[in-house]
Structure formats: C-alpha cells, structure tokens
Amino acid sequence: MRRICVCGSFRFIHDIERLEKRLKEENIEYRISKRLDSGGILGCLKKIDEVDVVYIVNPEGYVGKSVSVDIGYAYAKNKSIYAMNPVDDPPVADLITGVLSPESLIGLVTEGSTAMK
C-alpha cells in the first residue's frame, strides 16, 4: 500500500476533510497539511517527502500558488501526482500524472496498481 499526501487550497477544507475521513476508513496512511500545522509551506514539503503519491483536491480545477509549489516540488521528487479534477493552469497541468476521483485514488492505492510511477 502506498502513502498519500493530500494537498489543496484551504478554501476546499471541507472536501479535504471528507477525503481524510475516507482514507481513515480504508486504513490508508496519509499526510494532510492543515491550517494549524506548524511549518507552513516547508512543513507541507516535508510531508511530500514522506509519501509515494500526492493527491490534489481541486474542485473546478483550481490550484493556488501554494498548491502549485507543492505540485512542482512533488514532480521534482519524482512522486506520482493525481488531481481530483483537471488542473486549469496548463503549465501546472503538464506535471500531473492523472485525474482520479477520490474513490479511484483509494482503489489505486489499495490495489498497488502498476499504473503508478
């Protein structure tokens, strides 16, 4: 089973919390940056170092500046990067491995699919 880091704009905190609940239910190891976490962006990057897969929560395709940094960092670290929806910024979209619903992500991670980098 692979470890996941969930990234997304804090404006989507309710979507992130719903996904966190599902990951807990499936006993999937994960990291999520939350508002009250110490370390800011550097703390988030450290979490990316600890995982195999980065999942972007991006309703309507939106990724902000901080999430773009997360994506670039994950790409440079050769992590698999999946997004909930297609990313609306073409240069950033080129760094995404694929688009998966939360349920498809859970299936991919728990089955250990070879589709992952």
Buried (B, 14 or more C-beta within 10 A) or exposed (E): EBBBBBBBBEEBBEBBEEBBEBBEEEEBEBBBBEEEEEEEEEEBBEBBEEBBBBBBBBEEBBBBEBBBBBBBBBBEEEBBBBBBBEBEBEEBBEBBBBBBEBEEBBEBBEEEEEEBE
